[in-house]
Amino acid sequence: MSTAPGDRRRPSAARGRRGAGLPGWLVPAVVLALIVASSQVFFEAWQRAWLVFAGVAFVCLVLVVQEIEPRVPIRYRGLYGKVLALGFPLLLLTMWEWLSTSGVLNARWFPPPSQIAVALWELTVTYDRFNRTSLIGRPWLVPERLASEGWAGVAALARESHVWATLSRVAFGFVLGATPGVVIGMVMGLNRTVRMMLDATMSAFYVLPKIAIFPILMLVFANPFGEGPKIAVVAISAFFLVAISTMAGVQGIDKVYLEAGRNFGANRWQMFRHVILPAALPIVFSGLRLALGTALIVIVAVEFVRADRGVGFLIFYNWQVLVTPRMYAALVVVMALGVLLTTILQWIERRVMPWRRSPEG
């Protein structure tokens, strides 16, 4: 028996409408979320098990987002990913704000994000007369100081900055450690004899906590309380990570590239310049990123122990006086510095390795 074309299309259209609808499990998930919410309202048990409820809500949120994503038009996928990447941290901050203000979390130890934002603003615009420091060095005073005291006044503003103190220590230490690290790593990767001689020693020093050698560095330098020991411990931390990653990058080069270079008659310098170095650079920059993060971690720890300015000092000082919103604000500054330094290194990486750029730029 024949079927009219309209009848043949009707079942497929119905199936398309069913496929475009919401999945069958979504309604029970929403009901479960409402039950969780109502249990938080009507029962006191949620105050002791709020983390379990948050986990259940997170699972439900992930399932809903997974169902929504395939239905987003292709031209909006990029925007959808950005909204998701920014929306989830905002959701976490909102939840943190609600837990702190409702008394579930102790606001003394876990202040709400709104208080942390206010504390960050206060740190930025105020000058600590007791410690003679400020967060970013009061840049709005630069024109006045430049007119009245010259560049010496501008330098004095920079010296009072916690951010500048930490950034300068990380920058100098990172450059001093990463530069010989790349050189030694290249030599170890290319020369088997040098690698056999240094590999065990490098492995032993690499696992040594770098903060543990800070007292030794204080004995070595003429001024144990100056900038020398702080920069040196950062340099040592960066050196081993960069050297080991560079050595691994050179050893991991595909033999086909080396054979191709030899077949084209390249000499040693040409092999290094056009084959070995470009092939090892991705791993080298991965090691540089790890070393940069480690340098920031180490300098914050050192500033806990021995510093009168720096973001690490700011964290530890506000912990000592129990001003927890400012302590959390300083932690936010550390995260911002990490993002800033990583962005700068990625910018350098794109310039050094233009062949790895995406088509979008």
Secondary structure, 3 states (H helix, E strand, C coil): CCCCHHHHHHHHHHHHHHHHCCCCCHHHHHHHHHHHHHHHHHCHHHHCCHHHHHHHHHHHHHHHHHHHHHHCCHHHHHHHHHHHHHHHHHHHHHHHHHHHHCCCCCCCCCCCHHHHHHHHHHHHHCCECCCCEECCCCHHHHHHHHHHHCHHHHHHHHHCEHHHHHHHHHHHHHHHHHHHHHHHHHHHHHCHHHHHHHHHHHHHHHCCCHHHHHHHHHHHCCCCCCHHHHHHHHHHHHHHHHHHHHHHHHHCCCHHHHHHHHHCCCCHHHHHHHHHHHHHHHHHHHHHHHHHHHHHHHHHHHHHHCCCCCHHHHHHHHHHCCCHHHHHHHHHHHHHHHHHHHHHHHHHHHHHCHHHCCCCC
